Amino acid sequence: MKIGFVGLGDMGLGIVPRLLAAGHSVTGWNRTKSKAEPLQNLGMAWADTPREVAAQSEVVFSIVTDSAAVQAVALGDNGIIAGLKKGGIYLDMSTIAPDASRAVSAEFAKAGLLMLDAPISGSTVTLAEGKASIMVGGDRSAYECVEPVLLAIGPKVMYIGGSGLAVQLKLAINLVLMVEVIAFGEGVALAEKGGVPREVAVDAMLKSVVASPVLGYRGPFILEGKMPAVPLADVTLQQKDMSLVLELGRKMEIPVPLAAAANEMMNACRGLGLGHHDFVIAHEAYRRLGGMSK
């Protein structure tokens, strides 16, 4: 198929090669053009605006930072909505507020076009390993049309329900992920304070019943010299998701106290000057707050 891809950050850089390898032609756009050069070397075509991307595509993806960024690339004179032809399908893979996703979808519906929310669960690590999962909300027949394309990105593709429900579920998943990773850091810091060497505590936890895929690849980051220079997801990005969860809980009148605790630990990380690291750095915040040396 003729695929468009808008937003070539870390996840986009990992997704586009998989689409090309599956035999699709891909036209891309990114706010910073230089980031697209590695993909152009693989055969991706370049367009100067999201509108031009959509005009050359049957299916268009976007994955950008937040709701405002989605609105910017999707709507307006140079947006995807202005270039997508009748019968084309737009899929947004960003993690944004469900109501914001539904509002964009409604604008596409007014134009006689289809939009699906299709957030991807996983990091660049799980994507590279071929283990990422994709959840889809919106029109069921549109989902069935694009399912083969999505399977080129990751092996676990699920239809969730109506518009906005996939991104709502993604936020719920990120809540669990955040709490799990932060609790891991809390537990390791507690063991360290009592005299257990950090590497021993990490090894024991990853061999225990609390082990999970996310702890398997993220947990070792807290060992000396193992924190990645480029975070998989930094403190600020993850806190954005917890802010969305807290707002969703307020609107839906459901308590999310663990999301509040996770959000406060991200505040602690930022206050300690650790906000530029992967959010597993919460372990270091616990250490410092617990009186352990830097």
C-alpha positions as CSV (number, residue, x, y, z in Angstrom):
1,M,0.0,0.0,0.0
2,K,0.9,3.7,-0.2
3,I,1.6,4.7,3.3
4,G,2.2,8.1,4.8
5,F,4.0,8.7,8.1
6,V,3.9,12.0,10.0
7,G,6.3,12.4,13.0
8,L,9.6,10.7,12.7
9,G,10.8,10.7,16.3
10,D,12.3,7.6,17.9
11,M,9.2,5.4,17.4
12,G,8.7,6.6,13.8
13,L,12.3,5.8,13.0
14,G,11.6,2.3,14.2
15,I,8.2,1.8,12.5
16,V,8.9,3.1,9.0
17,P,11.7,0.5,8.3
18,R,9.3,-2.3,9.2
19,L,6.7,-0.9,6.8
20,L,9.3,-0.6,4.0
21,A,10.5,-4.2,4.7
22,A,6.9,-5.4,4.4
23,G,6.9,-4.0,0.8
24,H,4.8,-0.9,1.4
25,S,5.9,2.4,-0.2
26,V,6.2,5.2,2.5
27,T,6.2,8.9,2.2
28,G,7.2,10.8,5.4
29,W,7.3,14.2,7.0
30,N,8.8,15.5,10.2
31,R,9.2,19.0,11.7
32,T,13.0,18.5,11.6
33,K,13.8,17.2,8.2
34,S,17.3,16.0,9.1
35,K,15.8,13.2,11.2
36,A,14.3,11.7,8.1
37,E,17.6,11.2,6.3
38,P,18.3,7.6,7.6
39,L,14.8,6.7,6.4
40,Q,15.3,8.3,3.0
41,N,18.4,6.3,2.6
42,L,16.2,3.2,3.1
43,G,13.8,4.3,0.4
44,M,11.3,6.5,2.2
45,A,10.1,9.4,0.1
46,W,9.9,12.9,1.6
47,A,7.0,15.4,1.5
48,D,7.1,19.0,2.6
49,T,3.8,19.1,4.6
50,P,1.5,16.6,6.3
51,R,-1.0,17.5,3.6
52,E,1.4,16.4,0.8
53,V,2.0,13.2,2.7
54,A,-1.7,12.4,2.8
55,A,-2.2,13.4,-0.9
56,Q,0.2,10.6,-1.9
57,S,-1.1,8.0,0.5
58,E,-3.9,5.5,1.0
59,V,-3.2,5.2,4.7
60,V,-1.6,7.9,6.9
61,F,0.0,7.4,10.3
62,S,1.0,10.0,12.8
63,I,2.9,9.7,16.1
64,V,3.7,13.0,17.8
65,T,4.1,14.3,21.4
66,D,0.7,15.5,22.6
67,S,-2.8,16.6,21.7
68,A,-1.7,20.0,20.4
69,A,0.8,18.4,18.0
70,V,-1.9,15.9,16.7
71,Q,-4.2,18.8,16.0
72,A,-1.4,20.7,14.2
73,V,-0.5,17.9,11.9
74,A,-4.0,16.5,11.4
75,L,-6.2,19.6,10.9
76,G,-5.8,22.9,9.0
77,D,-4.8,23.9,5.5
78,N,-1.6,21.9,5.5
79,G,-2.9,19.1,7.7
80,I,-3.6,15.5,6.8
81,I,-7.3,16.2,6.6
82,A,-6.7,18.6,3.7
83,G,-4.8,16.0,1.6
84,L,-6.4,12.7,2.4
85,K,-8.6,11.4,-0.5
86,K,-12.0,9.8,0.0
87,G,-11.5,6.2,1.1
88,G,-8.2,7.0,2.8
89,I,-7.7,6.2,6.4
90,Y,-5.8,8.2,9.1
91,L,-4.4,6.5,12.1
92,D,-3.0,8.4,15.0
93,M,-0.6,6.4,17.2
94,S,0.1,9.2,19.7
95,T,-0.8,8.9,23.4
96,I,-3.2,11.8,24.0
97,A,-6.4,12.6,25.8
98,P,-9.3,10.4,24.6
99,D,-11.6,13.4,24.2
100,A,-8.9,15.2,22.1
101,S,-8.7,12.1,19.9
102,R,-12.4,12.0,19.5
103,A,-12.6,15.7,18.6
104,V,-10.1,15.2,15.8
105,S,-11.9,12.1,14.6
106,A,-15.2,14.1,14.5
107,E,-13.5,16.7,12.2
108,F,-12.5,13.9,9.9
109,A,-16.0,12.5,9.9
110,K,-17.4,15.9,9.0
111,A,-15.1,15.8,6.0
112,G,-16.3,12.4,5.0
113,L,-13.0,10.8,6.1
114,L,-12.1,8.1,8.6
115,M,-9.7,8.4,11.6
116,L,-8.7,5.6,14.0
117,D,-6.9,6.0,17.3
118,A,-4.1,3.4,17.2
119,P,-1.7,3.9,20.0
120,I,1.3,1.6,20.1
121,S,2.3,0.0,23.4
122,G,6.0,-0.6,23.8
123,S,9.3,1.1,23.6
124,T,11.9,1.3,20.8
125,V,13.3,-1.9,22.4
126,T,10.1,-3.9,22.1
127,L,9.5,-2.5,18.6
128,A,13.0,-3.6,17.4
129,E,12.3,-7.0,18.9
130,G,9.0,-7.3,17.0
131,K,7.0,-7.4,20.2
132,A,5.1,-4.1,20.2
133,S,1.3,-4.2,20.5
134,I,-1.2,-1.9,18.8
135,M,-4.7,-1.1,20.0
136,V,-7.3,0.4,17.7
137,G,-10.4,2.4,18.3
138,G,-12.9,3.7,15.7
139,D,-14.8,2.3,12.7
140,R,-14.5,-1.5,12.7
141,S,-14.5,-1.9,8.9
142,A,-11.6,0.6,8.6
143,Y,-9.7,-1.4,11.2
144,E,-10.2,-4.5,9.2
145,C,-8.8,-2.7,6.1
146,V,-5.6,-1.6,7.9
147,E,-5.0,-4.7,10.1
148,P,-2.5,-6.2,7.6
149,V,-0.5,-3.0,7.6
150,L,-0.5,-2.9,11.4
151,L,0.7,-6.5,11.6
152,A,3.9,-5.4,9.8
153,I,4.6,-3.1,12.7
154,G,3.9,-5.5,15.6
155,P,2.5,-9.0,16.0
156,K,-0.3,-8.1,18.5
157,V,-3.0,-6.0,17.0
158,M,-6.3,-5.6,18.8
159,Y,-9.6,-3.8,18.0
160,I,-10.8,-2.2,21.2
161,G,-14.0,-0.5,20.3
162,G,-15.3,3.0,19.5
163,S,-13.4,6.2,18.9
164,G,-11.0,7.1,21.7
165,L,-11.3,3.8,23.5
166,A,-7.9,2.5,22.3
167,V,-6.0,5.6,23.6
168,Q,-8.0,5.4,26.8
169,L,-6.8,1.8,27.3
170,K,-3.2,2.9,26.4
171,L,-3.3,5.4,29.3
172,A,-4.5,2.6,31.6
173,I,-1.6,0.5,30.4
174,N,0.9,3.3,31.0
175,L,-0.5,3.8,34.5
176,V,0.3,0.2,35.3
177,L,3.7,0.4,33.6
178,M,4.6,3.6,35.6
179,V,3.6,2.2,38.9
180,E,5.5,-1.0,38.3
181,V,8.7,0.7,37.3
182,I,8.5,3.2,40.1
183,A,7.7,0.4,42.7
184,F,10.8,-1.5,41.4
185,G,13.0,1.5,42.1
186,E,11.4,1.9,45.5
187,G,12.0,-1.7,46.4
188,V,15.6,-1.7,45.2
189,A,16.3,1.5,47.2
190,L,14.8,-0.1,50.3
191,A,17.0,-3.1,49.9
192,E,20.1,-1.0,49.3
193,K,19.4,1.1,52.4
194,G,19.4,-2.1,54.4
195,G,22.7,-3.2,53.0
196,V,21.9,-5.4,50.0
197,P,24.2,-4.5,47.0
198,R,22.2,-2.9,44.2
199,E,23.3,-5.4,41.6
200,V,22.2,-8.3,43.9
201,A,18.8,-6.7,44.5
202,V,18.2,-6.1,40.8
203,D,19.2,-9.7,39.9
204,A,17.0,-11.2,42.6
205,M,14.0,-9.1,41.6
206,L,14.4,-10.0,37.9
207,K,14.4,-13.7,38.9
208,S,11.4,-13.4,41.2
209,V,7.7,-13.3,40.7
210,V,7.7,-9.6,40.2
211,A,9.7,-9.9,36.9
212,S,8.0,-8.6,33.8
213,P,9.0,-7.6,30.2
214,V,9.3,-4.0,31.1
215,L,11.5,-4.6,34.2
216,G,13.5,-7.1,32.1
217,Y,14.9,-4.5,29.8
218,R,14.5,-1.3,32.0
219,G,15.5,-2.6,35.4
220,P,19.2,-3.0,34.6
221,F,19.4,0.7,33.6
222,I,19.7,1.5,37.3
223,L,23.0,-0.4,37.6
224,E,26.2,1.7,37.6
225,G,26.9,3.1,34.2
226,K,23.9,1.5,32.5
227,M,21.5,4.4,32.2
228,P,21.1,5.0,28.5
229,A,22.3,8.4,27.2
230,V,19.1,8.6,25.1
231,P,16.1,7.7,27.3
232,L,13.5,5.3,26.0
233,A,11.0,7.7,27.7
234,D,12.2,10.5,29.9
235,V,10.6,11.8,33.1
236,T,8.8,14.7,31.4
237,L,7.2,12.5,28.7
238,Q,6.0,9.9,31.2
239,Q,4.7,12.6,33.5
240,K,2.6,13.9,30.6
241,D,0.8,10.5,30.5
242,M,0.2,10.5,34.2
243,S,-1.3,14.0,33.9
244,L,-3.7,12.7,31.3
245,V,-4.6,9.8,33.6
246,L,-5.3,12.1,36.5
247,E,-7.5,14.3,34.4
248,L,-9.3,11.3,33.0
249,G,-9.9,10.0,36.5
250,R,-11.3,13.4,37.5
251,K,-13.7,13.5,34.5
252,M,-14.8,9.9,35.0
253,E,-15.1,10.2,38.8
254,I,-12.9,7.2,39.5
255,P,-10.0,7.3,41.9
256,V,-6.4,6.9,40.6
257,P,-4.3,7.3,43.7
258,L,-1.3,5.3,42.3
259,A,-1.2,7.6,39.3
260,A,-1.1,10.5,41.7
261,A,1.8,8.9,43.6
262,A,3.7,8.2,40.3
263,N,3.1,11.8,39.2
264,E,4.6,13.0,42.5
265,M,7.7,10.8,42.1
266,M,8.2,12.4,38.6
267,N,8.0,15.8,40.3
268,A,10.7,14.6,42.8
269,C,12.9,13.5,39.9
270,R,12.5,16.8,38.2
271,G,13.2,18.7,41.4
272,L,16.4,16.7,41.9
273,G,17.6,17.6,38.4
274,L,16.9,14.1,37.0
275,G,14.2,14.9,34.6
276,H,16.3,14.3,31.4
277,H,16.8,10.6,32.2
278,D,14.6,7.6,31.5
279,F,11.9,7.6,34.1
280,V,13.4,4.5,35.8
281,I,15.7,7.1,37.4
282,A,13.0,7.3,40.1
283,H,15.2,4.7,41.8
284,E,17.9,7.4,42.2
285,A,15.3,9.9,43.6
286,Y,14.4,7.3,46.3
287,R,18.1,6.9,47.1
288,R,18.7,10.6,47.6
289,L,15.5,11.1,49.5
290,G,16.5,8.2,51.7
291,G,19.8,9.8,52.6
292,M,22.0,7.6,50.5
293,S,25.0,9.2,48.7
294,K,24.8,10.2,45.1
